[in-house]
Amino acid sequence: MVKKVLLLAFMAVFAVFGAACGNQTPSDTSETNPNEAEFHIGICTSTFAQSEDESRGAEQLIKQYGDVKDGGMIKHVTYPDNFAQEQETVISIIAGLADDPKMKAIIVNQAVGGVAAAFKKIKETRPDILLIAAMPQEDPNLIESVADVITDPDNISRGYYIVKNAKDMGAKTFVHISFPRHMSIELLSRRRAIMEEACKDLGLKFAFETAPDPAGDVGVAGAQQMVYEMMPQLVAKYGKDTAFFCTNDAQTEPLIKQVANLGAIFVEPDTPSPLMGYPTALGVDLKAEAGDWPAIVKKIEEAVLAKNQSGRMGTPAYSFSYCNSVGLGEFAKSVIEGKAQKDDVNAIIEAFKKITPGAEWATSFYADANTQEVKKNHLLVLEDTYIFGKGYSGVIKEPVPEKYLTIK
């Protein structure tokens, strides 16, 4: 009898407990986390193996605003290293971010092939999501048709400013190093033409030298070695007061190394970042300084000055790739919160300035090379050059002469 009473009591308690559990809904559970972000921002970058700076920027956003999986604001995904051969995967990863009902903005940095298709797919079902493409690698007209905001390095203005800086740093000759594949790319060939014209106007001799294509038979290591070996001959040919510039990231490291060893001039790398070429070329260990750009520049500067190269070598002080991740994340947050409009150029520049103390930025709209049609959603962004031993050059405060903007 006692056992029967106990069993009935247990069943009654279990029934009450079960009813309580059955009445609890998912929305009840979410209400127990008042700190959950009201909206989400997605950011898709390359992996660390491909390019560290973009991912470092995404990490910084997560540090500031939290990871979605922990109730935060930022969702970071990466596309595969072999993205050119896996475009369907790229499209799926980016479009998948829109499955989150809280997703209000998606940033892709760098916007490789397949991003336009992913954005188009998102637009069909989630037109409310702000879509931002940084450094797109697809046809400008294609990405402009689906992205709300696009940012690119201002290689048009850089064509003039890099030569102007070279002259101010004491250069008498400007040597542009590249290869046919890169010269078939419209913006790169256009920049070269601007550099040549700027040299004529500013009184510098312009020379073009061909280097091996790292994508060719010699490979990356072979192309790097050949640039390293050709530099003593080029410095002997043109003199130490020669500024050298190359269009390939892999070849930047041996170029910087030899410029420092031979006492020539180097204004800045093709890809705007102090991490491009300098650490390896000068043997600078930056593990302890990772993500701290002023500390990175200071340590590289010490190595440059140790080579007696004060005033003869420079770089953008902050990585443009890193700034795209963090700055565009801040901008997207402002738009979502109603503090800025998606076409507010000043808001973008202010977001970049916020994370780059001491640096100056300028921006202009991309204009189609053939029609000169101005694209208001495609921004060309420019960072002032930091000259080691001297400080910021200040050249971007001077407007680029109008003639250079239409050179093809």
Buried (B, 14 or more C-beta within 10 A) or exposed (E): EEEEEEEEEEEEEEEEEEEEEEEEEEEEEEEEEEEBBEBBBBBBBBBBEBBBBBBBBBBBBBEBBBBBEEEBBBBBBBBBEEBEEBBEBBBBBBBBBBEBEEBBBBBBBBBBBBBBBBBBBBBEEBEEBBBBBBBBBBEBEBBBEBBBBBBBBBBBBBBBBBBBBBBBBEBBBBBBBBBEBBBEEEBBBBBBBBBBBBBEEBEBBBBEBEBBBBBEEBBBEEBBBBBBEBBEEBBEEBEBBBBBBBBBBBBBBBBBBBBBBBBBBBBBBBBBBBBBBBBBBBEBEBEEBEBEBBEBBEBBBEBBBEBEBEBBBBBBBBBBBBBBBBBBBBBBBBBBEEEBEBEBBEBBBBBBBEBBEBBBBBBBEBBEBEEEEEBEBBBBBBBBBBBBBBEBBEBBEEEBEEEBBEBE
